[in-house]
Amino acid sequence: MITTGLLIRTMFSLLAGIALGIFFFGGLWTTVRHGMTSDRPALWFLGSFVLRLAVLLAGLYLVMRYGRAAGSLAALGGIIAVRVLTIRMARRTSRSSRPENAAESPTHGAEPRS
């Protein structure tokens, strides 16, 4: 039977999963953008990975400890939902940044072979 306490814990766990997903994938997005133009990209990527993973694991630990099984599944669902939305946003952004004729060309703008 679903109790009010279980429902509230599950909702908070879902919100926590969404927040963790935004932090993790938003941090990844920022890392890629800044890391590619940085003088020290390895430091950006490694430091970001360690920080994002530490926050994600700590958050999941807390959710698993207080949210139990239903909360853990809700948090995981929130993280996966943010991942799906991030991928869709990235695809939309990459499509809009391509030149108009690049999608029509099989070589995507590369010089033709002679």
C-alpha positions in Angstrom: 0.0 0.0 0.0 1.3 3.4 -0.9 1.5 5.8 2.1 1.8 9.5 2.0 5.3 9.3 3.5 6.4 7.0 0.7 4.9 9.2 -2.0 6.6 12.3 -0.5 10.0 10.5 -0.3 9.6 9.3 -3.8 8.8 12.7 -5.2 11.7 14.3 -3.4 13.9 11.5 -4.7 12.7 12.2 -8.3 13.5 15.9 -7.8 16.9 15.0 -6.4 17.6 12.8 -9.4 16.6 15.6 -11.8 18.9 18.0 -9.9 21.8 15.5 -9.9 21.2 14.9 -13.7 21.2 18.6 -14.4 24.4 19.0 -12.4 26.1 16.0 -14.1 25.1 16.6 -17.7 25.2 20.4 -17.4 28.7 20.1 -16.0 29.6 17.8 -18.9 28.2 20.3 -21.4 30.2 23.1 -19.8 33.4 21.1 -19.7 33.2 20.2 -23.4 32.6 23.8 -24.3 35.4 25.3 -22.1 37.8 22.3 -22.3 38.1 22.4 -26.1 39.3 26.0 -26.0 41.4 25.8 -22.8 45.2 25.8 -22.6 44.9 22.7 -20.3 42.0 20.6 -21.6 43.1 17.5 -19.6 42.8 19.4 -16.4 39.3 20.5 -17.3 38.1 17.1 -18.3 39.7 15.2 -15.4 38.8 17.7 -12.8 35.2 18.0 -14.0 34.8 14.2 -14.2 36.0 13.7 -10.6 33.8 16.5 -9.3 30.7 15.5 -11.2 31.1 11.8 -10.3 31.7 12.6 -6.6 28.6 14.8 -6.4 26.5 12.2 -8.3 27.6 9.3 -6.1 27.1 11.3 -2.9 23.6 12.3 -4.0 22.7 8.8 -5.0 24.0 7.5 -1.7 21.8 9.9 0.2 18.8 9.1 -1.9 19.4 5.3 -1.5 19.8 5.8 2.3 16.6 7.8 2.8 14.5 7.0 -0.2 14.9 3.3 -0.2 14.1 1.3 -3.3 11.2 3.4 -4.7 13.2 6.6 -4.1 16.3 5.1 -5.8 14.4 4.1 -8.9 12.8 7.6 -9.0 16.1 9.3 -8.7 17.6 7.1 -11.4 14.5 7.9 -13.6 15.2 11.6 -13.0 18.8 11.3 -14.1 17.9 9.3 -17.2 15.2 11.9 -18.1 17.7 14.7 -17.9 20.2 12.7 -20.0 17.6 12.2 -22.7 16.7 15.9 -22.7 20.4 16.8 -22.8 21.0 14.6 -25.8 18.0 16.1 -27.6 19.2 19.6 -26.9 22.7 18.8 -28.1 21.4 17.3 -31.4 19.2 20.4 -31.9 22.1 22.7 -31.2 24.5 20.8 -33.5 21.9 20.8 -36.4 21.3 24.5 -36.1 25.1 25.3 -36.1 25.7 23.4 -39.4 25.9 25.2 -42.7 22.7 25.0 -44.8 24.2 22.8 -47.5 26.2 20.5 -45.2 23.2 18.2 -44.6 22.6 17.8 -48.3 26.3 16.9 -49.1 27.4 13.3 -48.5 30.8 14.6 -47.4 29.3 17.3 -45.1 31.2 20.2 -46.6 34.6 18.5 -47.3 36.4 19.3 -50.5 35.5 17.0 -53.4 38.0 14.5 -54.5 39.7 14.9 -57.9 
